[in-house]
């Protein structure tokens, strides 16, 4: 087996002279076996500048729900690019997509768009504060809601510094953050309804919003416990708190209507990004009409030069139309491939005597090397053997499988059973090599 990163390494050294760190996002510096430069992707595969081919489970960190270069999206963008790039005005496609989302998303009384999930989350929190007249919000340890100061708090905190599990400290996620943002947030453990209830009983009058990933994909692929989301819905209604589902990852991925369709719980507001536009940069906020009307009447500012960019909206409309049209085949396939991969990963770990949890929901698979029988919150996830996993991911790459260092494996509609089976074979060899 021959594997080379020579061209990628040379390009990285060149890039460091002009691009900070040589990468466009800090997360990519940790990629194993190192930052790679890619030149094309087709279906479930991606190809780097050294000629290496990978079965891709990164999928652009999630957006490529239809796989690389989906033809309906390419066709729609190609048609649009010859008509209108940007106008600082309106166009028909944004209406078509919005009407489609109203049909699909239980929460969507009205929708608005931005370029990133971070912007959508900022808008949701702003709306909640305007609606309630309160300032604080509740978030959960290990949940990711974007990288700006007000929300990059207690994402991956060191448990030794984060305080007791039931009352975690708010831990800043970056240097350079202003201190007062830590005073705006109440951090709680996830999947513990009693702690949420006790907090709202004591401090509900201060809380504008409770924001949650409905499935904790960013840190462990953790499904909500039985009745947990229903309990959050009941408690937020009881205390007049706006319930926000961050469906940036789960939206369109675990069901056409996202996690709220899968679990039958409708929030007040929801944010979307990764799955909505098949790889193009688009985010959306959807919510109850009376809340979204705060944007309409001018009480809450929502703007952006690139909002509803014609090229992006054309691609998103084509992608969501495809999912809506093919939902009866796409989603059973996604779940079947997810289950096939989980079963294969468990079997490989058992064969090598490595305790693991292969979890996640549907096509968002999560693997962690851990002695714990289950992962139910961030503290469980933080206790995994990440050193072994890092070696494992590097060994996977040289065997033609690309996946995410934190343990998430995204599956697209383009992945086949043969792809999954080839991945399991590579996983067996990679784990053996990682164990040394």
Secondary structure, DSSP 4 states (H G I P E B T S, - for coil): -----HHHHHHHHHHTTTSGGGSSSGGGGG-SSS---EEEEEBTEEEETTS-EEEESSGGGGT-TT-BT-HHHHHHHHHHHTT-S--SS--HHHHHHHHHHHHH-TT-SEEEEESSHHHHHHHHHHHHHHHHS--EEEEETT----SSTTT-BSSS--TTTS--STT----BSSTT--GGGGGGEEEE-TT-HHHHHHHHHHHGGGEEEEEE-SSBGGGT-BPPPTTHHHHHHHHHHHTTPEEEEE-TTTTTTSSTTHHHHHHT---SEEEE-TTTSTTS--EEEEE-HHHHHHHHTTSS----TTTT-HHHHHHHHHHHHHHHHTHHHHHHHHHHHHHHHHHHHHHHHHHTT--EEEEEETTEEEEEE-SSS---SHHHHHTS-HHHHHHHHHHHHHTTEE--TTSEEE--TT--HHHHHHHHHHHHHHHHHHH-
